[in-house]
Amino acid sequence: MTASPETLADSMLTRVNAARRAVDRRANASRPRLRRQRPAPPADPSAPKLEDTRETQSLKKVFHELGVTYRRYRSQIGGPVAPGLRAATDLFRAEPSLASLVAVAAILDQLDLLS
């Protein structure tokens, strides 16, 4: 398939946005309270903001979906890991971002796994 980088980035952004909506729905879901909860401790000022946490969760959700696709492919085909994939995944795990996710997706796109 080998999509252009802009198209691939747009595709990954669309998938991340869909994952973001799923993360938001899960976070806003109501559950019956089983017991009275204690008041939350004061927020740590050095902790990441809720917005950043949800963005990271949605990126990781798409990354996990790509991993499932690649593992399914590897179980059918076998052979060595695609060149550059390990470095790209390590980069994503170290610093989750759309750019590092697109780098992983580009390798999977070369294998025609993103159709």
N, C-alpha and C positions, 0 to 999 in steps of 0.2 A: 504494500500500500504506500508507504513512505510519503506521508503527508508533509506539507510544508510546515516549518516551525510555527508560523502564525496560526495555521489551522489546528495543529496539534495543541498549541497553548490554549486556543479557544475551546477546544474539545475538553481539555483537562479542567479549564476554568468552569465549564458547564457542569462537569461531573463533581467538582468541589462544591459548587453552589448547591447542587442537588443534595450532596452529603450534608452540607451546612443546614439545609432545611430539615433534614432528618434529625440532625443533632439538636436543633432548636426545638423541634416537636418533642423529642424525648426529654429535653431539659424542662419544658413547660408542661409536661404531662402531669396530671394530678393523680395522686394516690391517696387512698384512705389512710388516715393517721392511726396507727396502732396504739400509740401512747403519746403522752405529752412530751414534746421535745424541749431540751434545754436551749436557752438563748445562745445564738452563735457567738463565738469569741470575736473580738474586734479584728477587722481585716488587717493582714500584714501588708504594709505599704510596699514592700519589695516583691510581693507575689504578683504573678502575671494577672492582667485584667481578664475578666470573664470573656470579653470579646476576643482577645488573643487566644485564650484557652479553647474556645469553640472553633476558631479558625484552624488551630493546630489539630483538633480532633477531626475536623472534616478532611483536612489534608491526609491525616493518617488513615482515615476510613477508605479514601480512594487508593492510597498506597497499598493497603491491605487487599483491596479488590484486585489490583494489578498483580499482587503477589500470588493470589489464588489462581488467577488466569495463567501466570507463568509456571507455577508448580504443576498445574494440570497438563500444560504443554510438555514440560520436562518429563512427566510420568509416562506420556505417550511416546515421546521421541527419544528420550535419554540423551546421552552425550554430555559434553562439558557445559559449564555455565557460559552464557553468551558473553563475548568480550566486552569489557567495560561495565557490565551490569553490576558487579559487586561494588566497584568504586562508586557508581551512581547511587546505589542503595545505601552505602555507608554515608555518603554525603547527605542524603535525605534524612537518615536517622540522626545524624549529628545536628543538622539545622533544617527542620522541616519548612519548606517554602514551595511556592508554586513553581519557581524556576528549577529547583532540584527534582520536583515531581515530574516536570516536563522532560528532564534529562532521562529519567527512568523510562517514561512513556515512549521516548524516541527510540530507545533500544528495543522495546517490545513492539513498536510499530515496524521496525525493520524486519522483525520476525513474523509480521502480518498477524499479530495477536490482538490488535485493537479494532478489528472490523466489526 
